[in-house]
Amino acid sequence: MDIKKHLIITGNSTVSWKDAIVKAIAEASKTIDYLSEVKILEQRAIIDGNKISEYFVDLDLSFIIDVNRKDS
């Protein structure tokens, strides 16, 4: 049986919501092992004039707890 832990993070991008998601997952994967799922909780943006200037996404990242991991 896998035990999963959830972590809520926020990603941002000046390009798109998809880019914000991809960047957030890439950054999280640098320090979190065994990422397994992502759920998009919310998308929002900042509007400057008549154009979106920055995209934000709140993500629920799941990762599997390694029950066999030994402390060093």
LOSE-18198 format. One record per residue: x, y, z of N, C-alpha, C in turn; residue number from 1. Coordinates in nm, 2 decimals. Each point is the difference from the previous one (the first is absolute). Example, Ala and Ser with C-alpha at 12.3 -4.5 7.8 and 13.67 -1.06 7.14 Angstrom:
+--------+--------+--------+--------+--------+--------+--------+--------+--------+-----+
|   n.xx |   n.yy |   n.zz |  ca.xx |  ca.yy |  ca.zz |   c.xx |   c.yy |   c.zz | num |
+--------+--------+--------+--------+--------+--------+--------+--------+--------+-----+
|   1.32 |  -0.57 |   0.78 |  -0.09 |   0.12 |   0.00 |   0.09 |   0.12 |   0.00 |   1 |
|  -0.04 |   0.11 |  -0.07 |   0.09 |   0.11 |   0.00 |  -0.08 |   0.11 |   0.08 |   2 |
+--------+--------+--------+--------+--------+--------+--------+--------+--------+-----+
! end
This chain:
+--------+--------+--------+--------+--------+--------+--------+--------+--------+-----+
|   n.xx |   n.yy |   n.zz |  ca.xx |  ca.yy |  ca.zz |   c.xx |   c.yy |   c.zz | num |
+--------+--------+--------+--------+--------+--------+--------+--------+--------+-----+
|   0.08 |  -0.12 |   0.00 |  -0.08 |   0.12 |   0.00 |   0.09 |   0.12 |   0.00 |   1 |
|  -0.03 |   0.10 |  -0.09 |   0.07 |   0.12 |  -0.01 |  -0.06 |   0.10 |   0.10 |   2 |
|   0.09 |   0.07 |   0.06 |  -0.05 |   0.12 |   0.09 |   0.04 |   0.12 |  -0.07 |   3 |
|  -0.09 |   0.09 |  -0.02 |   0.02 |   0.12 |  -0.08 |  -0.01 |   0.12 |   0.10 |   4 |
|   0.08 |   0.10 |  -0.03 |  -0.01 |   0.13 |   0.07 |  -0.03 |   0.11 |  -0.11 |   5 |
|  -0.07 |   0.10 |   0.05 |  -0.04 |   0.11 |  -0.09 |   0.07 |   0.13 |   0.04 |   6 |
|   0.03 |   0.08 |  -0.10 |   0.06 |   0.12 |   0.02 |  -0.06 |   0.11 |  -0.09 |   7 |
|  -0.04 |   0.11 |   0.05 |  -0.06 |   0.10 |  -0.08 |   0.11 |   0.10 |  -0.04 |   8 |
|   0.02 |   0.03 |  -0.13 |   0.10 |   0.10 |  -0.04 |  -0.07 |   0.09 |  -0.10 |   9 |
|   0.06 |   0.12 |  -0.02 |  -0.04 |   0.09 |  -0.10 |   0.11 |   0.02 |  -0.10 |  10 |
|  -0.03 |  -0.01 |  -0.13 |   0.09 |   0.03 |  -0.11 |  -0.04 |   0.13 |  -0.07 |  11 |
|   0.10 |   0.06 |  -0.07 |  -0.04 |   0.12 |  -0.08 |   0.08 |   0.00 |  -0.13 |  12 |
|  -0.05 |   0.08 |  -0.09 |   0.07 |   0.01 |  -0.13 |  -0.05 |   0.13 |  -0.07 |  13 |
|   0.08 |   0.05 |  -0.09 |  -0.05 |   0.11 |  -0.08 |  -0.04 |  -0.05 |  -0.13 |  14 |
|   0.00 |  -0.13 |  -0.03 |  -0.03 |  -0.05 |  -0.13 |  -0.15 |  -0.06 |   0.00 |  15 |
|  -0.03 |  -0.10 |   0.09 |  -0.13 |  -0.06 |   0.00 |  -0.02 |  -0.08 |   0.13 |  16 |
|  -0.12 |  -0.05 |   0.02 |  -0.03 |  -0.08 |   0.12 |   0.07 |  -0.13 |  -0.02 |  17 |
|   0.01 |  -0.06 |  -0.12 |   0.07 |  -0.12 |  -0.02 |   0.14 |   0.01 |   0.04 |  18 |
|   0.07 |   0.11 |  -0.04 |   0.14 |   0.02 |   0.03 |   0.02 |   0.02 |   0.15 |  19 |
|  -0.10 |   0.06 |   0.07 |   0.01 |   0.01 |   0.14 |   0.00 |  -0.14 |   0.07 |  20 |
|  -0.09 |  -0.09 |  -0.05 |  -0.01 |  -0.13 |   0.05 |   0.13 |  -0.08 |  -0.02 |  21 |
|   0.05 |   0.01 |  -0.12 |   0.12 |  -0.08 |  -0.04 |   0.12 |   0.05 |   0.09 |  22 |
|   0.01 |   0.13 |   0.01 |   0.11 |   0.06 |   0.08 |  -0.01 |  -0.04 |   0.15 |  23 |
|  -0.12 |   0.00 |   0.05 |  -0.02 |  -0.03 |   0.14 |   0.04 |  -0.15 |   0.03 |  24 |
|  -0.05 |  -0.08 |  -0.09 |   0.03 |  -0.15 |   0.02 |   0.15 |  -0.02 |  -0.02 |  25 |
|   0.07 |   0.06 |  -0.09 |   0.14 |  -0.02 |  -0.02 |   0.08 |   0.05 |   0.12 |  26 |
|  -0.04 |   0.11 |   0.05 |   0.07 |   0.06 |   0.12 |  -0.02 |  -0.09 |   0.12 |  27 |
|  -0.13 |  -0.05 |   0.02 |  -0.03 |  -0.08 |   0.12 |   0.08 |  -0.14 |  -0.01 |  28 |
|   0.01 |  -0.05 |  -0.12 |   0.07 |  -0.13 |  -0.02 |   0.15 |   0.01 |   0.03 |  29 |
|   0.05 |   0.12 |   0.01 |   0.15 |   0.01 |   0.04 |   0.02 |  -0.04 |   0.15 |  30 |
|  -0.10 |   0.02 |   0.08 |   0.01 |  -0.03 |   0.14 |  -0.09 |  -0.10 |   0.06 |  31 |
|  -0.10 |  -0.05 |  -0.08 |  -0.10 |  -0.09 |   0.05 |   0.01 |  -0.13 |  -0.09 |  32 |
|   0.02 |  -0.11 |   0.06 |   0.01 |  -0.13 |  -0.07 |  -0.14 |  -0.06 |  -0.01 |  33 |
|  -0.01 |  -0.08 |  -0.10 |  -0.12 |  -0.09 |  -0.02 |  -0.13 |   0.08 |  -0.03 |  34 |
|   0.01 |   0.11 |  -0.07 |  -0.12 |   0.08 |  -0.04 |  -0.09 |  -0.10 |  -0.08 |  35 |
|  -0.13 |   0.00 |   0.03 |  -0.09 |  -0.10 |  -0.07 |  -0.12 |   0.06 |  -0.06 |  36 |
|  -0.05 |   0.11 |   0.05 |  -0.12 |   0.06 |  -0.06 |   0.00 |   0.15 |   0.02 |  37 |
|  -0.08 |   0.07 |  -0.08 |  -0.02 |   0.14 |   0.02 |  -0.15 |   0.03 |  -0.03 |  38 |
|  -0.06 |   0.09 |   0.08 |  -0.13 |   0.04 |  -0.01 |   0.00 |   0.16 |  -0.01 |  39 |
|  -0.06 |   0.05 |  -0.10 |   0.00 |   0.15 |  -0.01 |  -0.12 |   0.05 |   0.08 |  40 |
|   0.03 |   0.08 |   0.10 |  -0.10 |   0.04 |   0.09 |  -0.06 |   0.14 |  -0.04 |  41 |
|   0.08 |   0.09 |  -0.05 |  -0.05 |   0.13 |  -0.04 |   0.10 |   0.06 |  -0.10 |  42 |
|  -0.06 |   0.08 |  -0.10 |   0.08 |   0.07 |  -0.09 |  -0.05 |   0.15 |   0.01 |  43 |
|   0.10 |   0.09 |   0.00 |  -0.03 |   0.14 |   0.00 |   0.11 |   0.08 |  -0.07 |  44 |
|  -0.03 |   0.13 |  -0.03 |   0.10 |   0.07 |  -0.08 |  -0.01 |   0.15 |   0.04 |  45 |
|   0.11 |   0.07 |  -0.02 |   0.00 |   0.14 |   0.01 |  -0.01 |   0.07 |  -0.14 |  46 |
|  -0.09 |   0.10 |   0.00 |  -0.03 |   0.06 |  -0.13 |   0.07 |   0.14 |   0.01 |  47 |
|   0.07 |   0.03 |  -0.11 |   0.07 |   0.13 |  -0.01 |  -0.06 |   0.07 |  -0.13 |  48 |
|  -0.08 |   0.10 |   0.02 |  -0.07 |   0.06 |  -0.11 |  -0.10 |  -0.10 |  -0.05 |  49 |
|   0.01 |  -0.04 |  -0.12 |  -0.09 |  -0.10 |  -0.06 |   0.06 |  -0.14 |  -0.03 |  50 |
|   0.12 |  -0.02 |   0.07 |   0.07 |  -0.12 |  -0.03 |   0.04 |  -0.07 |   0.13 |  51 |
|   0.01 |  -0.13 |   0.00 |   0.04 |  -0.08 |   0.12 |   0.16 |   0.02 |   0.01 |  52 |
|   0.04 |   0.04 |   0.11 |   0.15 |   0.02 |   0.02 |   0.06 |  -0.11 |   0.08 |  53 |
|  -0.08 |  -0.07 |   0.09 |   0.06 |  -0.11 |   0.07 |  -0.11 |  -0.11 |   0.04 |  54 |
|   0.03 |  -0.12 |  -0.02 |  -0.09 |  -0.11 |   0.03 |   0.04 |  -0.07 |   0.13 |  55 |
|  -0.09 |  -0.04 |   0.08 |   0.02 |  -0.08 |   0.12 |  -0.08 |  -0.12 |   0.01 |  56 |
|   0.05 |  -0.11 |   0.05 |  -0.07 |  -0.12 |   0.02 |   0.03 |  -0.06 |   0.14 |  57 |
|  -0.11 |  -0.04 |   0.07 |   0.02 |  -0.07 |   0.13 |  -0.01 |  -0.15 |  -0.03 |  58 |
|   0.10 |  -0.08 |   0.04 |   0.00 |  -0.14 |  -0.03 |   0.00 |  -0.08 |   0.13 |  59 |
|  -0.07 |  -0.11 |   0.00 |   0.01 |  -0.10 |   0.10 |   0.09 |  -0.11 |  -0.05 |  60 |
|   0.13 |  -0.01 |   0.04 |   0.09 |  -0.10 |  -0.04 |  -0.01 |  -0.12 |   0.10 |  61 |
|   0.00 |  -0.12 |  -0.06 |   0.01 |  -0.12 |   0.08 |   0.13 |  -0.07 |  -0.02 |  62 |
|   0.05 |  -0.05 |   0.11 |   0.12 |  -0.08 |  -0.01 |  -0.01 |  -0.12 |   0.09 |  63 |
|   0.07 |  -0.11 |  -0.04 |   0.00 |  -0.12 |   0.07 |   0.10 |   0.00 |   0.11 |  64 |
|  -0.04 |  -0.04 |   0.12 |   0.09 |  -0.01 |   0.12 |   0.08 |  -0.13 |  -0.02 |  65 |
|   0.13 |   0.01 |   0.01 |   0.08 |  -0.12 |  -0.01 |   0.02 |  -0.06 |   0.14 |  66 |
|  -0.09 |  -0.10 |   0.03 |   0.00 |  -0.06 |   0.14 |   0.13 |  -0.08 |   0.03 |  67 |
|   0.08 |  -0.03 |  -0.10 |   0.12 |  -0.08 |   0.01 |   0.12 |   0.09 |   0.01 |  68 |
|  -0.01 |   0.13 |  -0.01 |   0.11 |   0.09 |   0.00 |   0.07 |   0.00 |   0.14 |  69 |
|   0.13 |  -0.01 |   0.00 |   0.07 |   0.01 |   0.12 |   0.07 |   0.13 |   0.02 |  70 |
|  -0.01 |   0.06 |   0.12 |   0.07 |   0.12 |   0.03 |   0.15 |  -0.02 |   0.00 |  71 |
|   0.07 |   0.10 |  -0.06 |   0.14 |  -0.01 |   0.00 |   0.07 |   0.07 |   0.11 |  72 |
+--------+--------+--------+--------+--------+--------+--------+--------+--------+-----+
! end
